[in-house]
Amino acid sequence: MKFSMIFEAQMTNPTVEHEHQVLRDCVEQAVLADEMGFDTVWAVEHHGLKWYAHMSAPEIFLTWVAAKTERIRIGHGVVCMPFNFNHPVRAAERAAMLDVLSGGRLNLGAGRGATPVETSMCGVDPERTYQEVEESLRIIGQAWQDPEGEFEWQGELLQISPHSLLPRPVQAPHPPLFLACTKKDTLKAAADYGIGALVLGFAGAEEIADLRRHYDAAIAARTGEHFVSTVTNDHFAALCPTIVLDDREQAQQIGARGQRFFAQSIKHYYGAGPVPDEAVDPTVDEVARIKAAAEEHVAYLHEAKIPVQSGATSVFNAEHAYGNADDAIAYVERLQAAGADEILCLIQMGTVPQEACLETIRQWGEKVIPHFRSN
């Protein structure tokens, strides 16, 4: 089983100074993850989502991280593949360049980036996003099949005359491909395409088990006619929100509060909900607010029934890897039993202090990951 981290660069108070600090903090976390034995660092791509994510140029972030690390894999989780976000040729070129410079450490995930804020900002047609993501994956899956690097494409949406697509990646024929999945239909699409699933919901271990069964059933039923490449990747990565400290109560409070902010941010951008409650004065004492509001945050997540994303069947809950190392181990065991091939740790949430992020990474590296690697 693999262990990884995913970054949104999320923040409660998006001033210029705080934004710059959060991005630097994410790099510090990623470098520590390399030292602590994590397998992969993933970065999302979002545009214009003021509280939810400031990771608008993940290729730059991941390149910077790759230059500062030695062995950890570098993951796009994901590239927004509709053409007006990223033309597939440019996405392929950037991915290959990063794969070369990182020594073949790149994973390449695809997604829609479908919030109204993002599609309107970049002129993306929401009705075409599924088609454009699929065609982009097919282009990237076939881009370097010719050993000389010659490539052409005659598809339903794009036509590309013969060109040399350069550079060529280290991993042949291309870095492993993945699809962001929050719904059963996207899981089926990932299985049909023959690519890995990045299951990015907060629904918990029981829902992960159900989604794994759905993914496996789709794999068993596929014929191969929809594969996007000559190689397949049936890797199933499951999101694991986590804060791990020696003080389990404090970790649970910090985690619940961070997840509540995350939930409100998603509701705001996907469902036109209000601005998150805690997108406010950064001078407020963090610890005092956490202790005062912890019970309210947990109740909110259980009762609000907030979908993990617009149209998703899964909803948020607060039962994740929040607590001490033993709590995290127990929760990972549940995810392992549910069929997860990779534990995708979400640590950096808008209200979580940097000190708690770094300590969580240390605790995973010193106690949680070794527990599974020694068994």
N, C-alpha and C positions, 0 to 999 in steps of 0.2 A: 504494500500500500504506500502511496505517495502522500507527501504533506506539502502544502503550498500556502501562499498568502495572496490576497487580492486587494488592490488599492483603488479607491474612488477619489482620494484627495478631497474629502468632505469636510465642511467647516460650518460652524454656527455663525461666525462673525467675519464675513468675507471682505474685510478691508484689504488694501494692497499689502500692508505689512504682514497681516495674519496669513493671507494667501501665500505669500512667499515663504513664510516660516513653515506652513503645513507641507508645502512641496519639498522643502529641505528635510523636514521630519520624515516624510515618506521614504526618501532616499536613505536616511539613517536607519530606518526600520528594515529596508530591503537588504542593506549591507549586513546588518546583524543577523537577518534570516539566513544569509549565506553562511555565516560563521556558525550558526546554531544547527545546521544540518537540514534545513528545509530544502525541498527539491525544486520548487518553482516559485517565481514571483510573477504574478499576473497584474495587468493594468487595464482598466476599462477605457472606453472612449465615450465622452459625452460633451455636449456643446451648449453653453449658455445656461446651465442649470446651477444657479447662483449658490444654493446651499447643498445640493445633492452631490455634485462632482465638479471638480476643477481640473480633471484629467482630460484636457482637450487635445493634447499632442502626446499620446502615450508612446509613440515611436521615439520621441526625444527622451522621455523619462526612462524608457527601457534601455536605450542606448547608453545613457549616463550610468544606469545601474550595472549594465553589462561591463562597462569599463572599470567599475569599482569592485567587481566581484570576480571570482575565479571558476566556480563550478556550478552555481545555481542556474537552472534554466530560466529563460526569459519568455513570458507569455503575454500575447495580446488577448485579453479577455474582455472585450473583443475589439476588432476593427469594425467600424460601421461601414458596411459594404454597399449600401445604395450608392449609385454612381456619383451623385452630387456631393456626397460626403467624401468618398475616395474612389476615384476611377480604378477599376481592377488592375490595370497595368501599373499604375503608381503604387497601389497596395502591394503588388507582387515585387516590384523593384525595391521598395523599402524593406519588405520582409527578407528578401534575399541578401540585401546589404547587411542587415542586422544579423542574419544567420552567419554570414561570412565573418563579420567583425567579432562576434561572440564565440566563434569557434564551433558553430553548429549547435547552439543552445536554444534556438527559437521554437516556441509553439505558436501557432497562428489560429486564433478563433475569429469567427464571423458573427455579426449581429446586425439588427435593423436600425438601432438608434431612433426609435419611433415616437418619441414624445413630440407633441405639437410644437413646443419651443424649438426643438432641434430641426425638425423637418422644415418649418417655416424659415428658420435662419439660413439654411443651406439650399433652399429651393428643391427639397426632396418631395416627390409625389408619394403620399402615404399609401396609395392604392397599388403602387408598383414595388414596394420594398421587398416583399417576399420573392418576387421574380428576380429582382436585381441582385439580392443576396445569393440566390441559387446560381445565377449566371456568373457572378463574380467567383464563386467557389469553383465552378467548372473551368473557368479561365485559369485560375491559379493552379488547379489540380492538373491541368494539361500544359502549363506554360513552359516547363523545362523537360518535357518528355523527349524532345529531340536533343541528343548529346551535343550538337553544335550550337544549341541555343536559339535555333530558328523557330518562330512561332507565328501562327495565324489563327484567326477565329472568325467563324461565320455562324453567329447565334441568332436567336429570336430578337434580342434587344441591341446587340452590338455586332459590328463587323470590323475586323482588324486585318488588314493586308499583311503579308509576310514581313516580319521584322525580327531583329535579334533582341531578345529580352534579357537585359544584363543588369547586374551580375547574375551568375548562377549560384544557387545556394549550396552550402556544404552538405546538408541533408538531402539525399536524392530519393525521389525526384523533387521533393519539396519538404519544408517543415511539416510536422504533424498538424492536421486540420481539425478544428473543433467548431461547434455551434452553440451559441448561448441558448439555453432552454429554460423556460418557466412554465410552459404548457405542454400538454401531452402531444399536441400536433407538431410542435417543434422537436420534441423527442423522436417522434416517428420520422420526421424529416431527416434528423441527424443519422438515424439508423439506416434509412433508405440511401442517403448520400454516402454512407460508409465512413462517417467521421465521428469524432468524440463528442460527448455531451458535457457541457458546463452547466450544471443545474444550479441556478442562482437564486433559488427561493429560500425563504425563512420558515418553511412549513414544519420542519422537524423530521425526526427519524422515521416515523410511520409513513409520512407522505413520501419521503425519499424511497422507502421500500416499494411503495406502490408505483412510483415513477420508474424505478429500476425494472420492475416486472413489465411495465409497458414498453420500455426500451428493449428489453430482452425479447419480448414477443415480436416486436417490429424487426429485430435482427433475424429472428428465426424465420419470419415470413417473407423477408425480402428476396428478390431474385437476382439482384446485382445490376439490373438494367439502369438504375438511377445513380449508380456510383459516380462520384465526381472525379475520381482518380484511379490509377492502377493499383494503389495501395489502400488498405482499409485501416481504420483506427476505431475500435469499439470501447474506448476508454470512457469511464463514467465518473465525473468529478462532482462532489456534492458540497454545497456551501456549509460552512460551520462557523457561525458567529461565536466569538470567544473572547473572554477576558479571564486571565488566570493569575491570581496573586496568592500569597500565603494566607491573607485574610479573605476567606471565601465570601463572607457577607459583603465586604467592600467590593469584591470583584463582581458579585451578582448585581449590586446596585449600579456600578459603573456600566456594566454590560446592558442592563435593562434600560438605563437612561439613554445610552448610545443608540440602542436599537429603536427606542421610541422616536428619537430624532430622525433616524433613518426612515422609519415608517411614515412619519409625517412629511418628510421630504418627498418620498415617492408619491404619497397621496396628493401632495401639492402639484407636482409636475405631471402625473399621469391622470389624476382625477379632479384637477382644479380645486383642491382643498385649500385651506388657509395656509399662510406662511407658517413654518414650524414654530412652536411655542418658544423654543430656546434659541431662535435666531435673533438673539438680543445682546445686551450689555456683556462684554467679555470680562469685565472686572468683577462680576459676581463670584463669590467664593465657590469653587467647584465642589469641594468635599461637603460643605454645608448643604448645598442644594441637592446633591446626590442623596444624602441621608434623609433629608426632609421629604423627598419626592419619590423614593424608590418604590414604595407600595403602590402609589398612584400609577407609576410607569408600567409596572407589571400588570396591574388591573386593566390599564388602557389597552395594552397589546392583546390581552386575552379576550376583551369584550368588544373591541372596535371592529374585529373581523376585516381588517384591511387586506385587500389582495396584495400578493407580492409584486404584481404588475397589472396594468390595465388588461382586463379580460382573463386573467389567470384564475384558476380554480383554487389554488393554494392561498392560505392566509398566514399572516404573521402570528407567531407565538413567542413566548419568552423563555422556553425551555431549551436552552442550548448549552454550550460549554462555558458557562459562567460559574466561577468558583475557584477551588484550589486544583492542584494538578490531578488529584484523584477524581474529582468531578469531571474534569476534561477527559481523562482516560475512559471513564465510564460512558461518557457521551460518544466518544469516538468508537468505542466498542459497539454501540448501537448503530452507528453509521456503517461500520464495517459489516455488521450482520445484515444491514439493509442492502448491501451490495455496492457500497462506494469503493471505487478504485483509488480515489484521491480525496483527501480532506482539504477543502479549500477554505482556509481560515480567513474570516473577516474580522479584523482587529481595529483598523483605523476607521472609526465612526466619528461623526462630527463633534460630539461632546466628550470623547475619550481623551484624557490628557496624554501627552507624549510619554511621560514616565510609566503610565499603565500599559501603553502599547509596548514599550521596550521590555518591561518586566514580563509581560505575557509571552513575548517572543523567547525570552530567556527560559521561562518555565517550560514552554513547549520543547525547546531544544535540549534542556537538561533532564527533563522528567517524562514528558508525554511521548515524544517521538522515540526515545530509547526504549520505552516500555514495549512498543510494537516492533521495533527492529530486533529486539533480543528474543522475541517469541517465535 
